[in-house]
Amino acid sequence: MNPSFSFATIVSISFSYFWGSAEKEKESLRSLKLLLFLILLNSYSVISQTYSHNTFRGATSIEKNISAKKAITLEYQHRRQSNLSNESLNIFSNLYLQSLRVGLRHTQEDRYEFIVNPISYFRKWPLLGKPEDIAIPVRNELRFAVQGELLKRIEKCRFQLRGGYEYRLFFQKNDLIQRGRARSRIQFQYRFMENLGLNLYDEVFFETWPSKNQLTFGENRSGTSLVFRRGNFRVEGGYVFIYTSRNSLERDLEHGLVVSFALLL
């Protein structure tokens, strides 16, 4: 399957879903589910080796409204991992990632949302799946990202379609590496009550300009979480399964415990 065709098809089908008739919405949703299944099936094929990991993915953020439609966010992420190269199952035993991210968000009519991350800093340790991984150097990354999101509400349900691009600049020893990544996310949210909701989502990543191997599969994230809100405070906890391509013949399978806290000022 050609990834560039897949990504373009996801976008075209999704636009039909959000702006089409009721019958067209059902047909587009069925086509989208089938396409995502074929992408995942294709990405899992021709694999000689996989490495499993157990991780903890924590995040804390502060968000401040600067106008009726605009907000600014400051987010810190801290992730840890088990070291399966020495058979440790403790998800807090080794560092995995630390990051600091600034975001600007613009919401239009509760149907469109635009997000810009003008600067983000990531420090990432290698996933430890085999003994040789411990020798992989830590990577420092500066990132610029822009994303657009379409929203659709139906009673207690909320559907979200997000697409974006990330420009990534890696600093590793004396090397400076430029890479790009496109991402497409589909999310469904159901509110049991005013303060409690359930999220289900899937997100696909492709390498793109200026990466060397453009339009190749990079990563897929599938997850679920519960979101609780009380006043200006929000907490989210859940599980995510991440399937990542190391190279043409190796894959990482990550089982992540996700916990995040947010304060809305």
RASUL-V726419 format. One record per run of one state. SS is the DSSP state (h for helix, s for strand, l for the rest). FROM is the first residue (numbers start at 1). LEN is the number of residues. If there is no record, write none. Layout:
ss:SS from:FROM len:LEN
ss:SS from:FROM len:LEN
This chain:
ss:l from:1 len:2
ss:h from:3 len:17
ss:l from:20 len:2
ss:h from:22 len:22
ss:l from:44 len:5
ss:s from:49 len:17
ss:l from:66 len:4
ss:s from:70 len:12
ss:l from:82 len:2
ss:h from:84 len:3
ss:l from:87 len:7
ss:s from:94 len:15
ss:l from:109 len:3
ss:s from:112 len:13
ss:l from:125 len:6
ss:h from:131 len:5
ss:l from:136 len:3
ss:s from:139 len:16
ss:l from:155 len:2
ss:s from:157 len:16
ss:l from:173 len:2
ss:s from:175 len:19
ss:l from:194 len:2
ss:s from:196 len:13
ss:l from:209 len:7
ss:s from:216 len:15
ss:l from:231 len:2
ss:s from:233 len:13
ss:l from:246 len:4
ss:s from:250 len:15
ss:l from:265 len:1
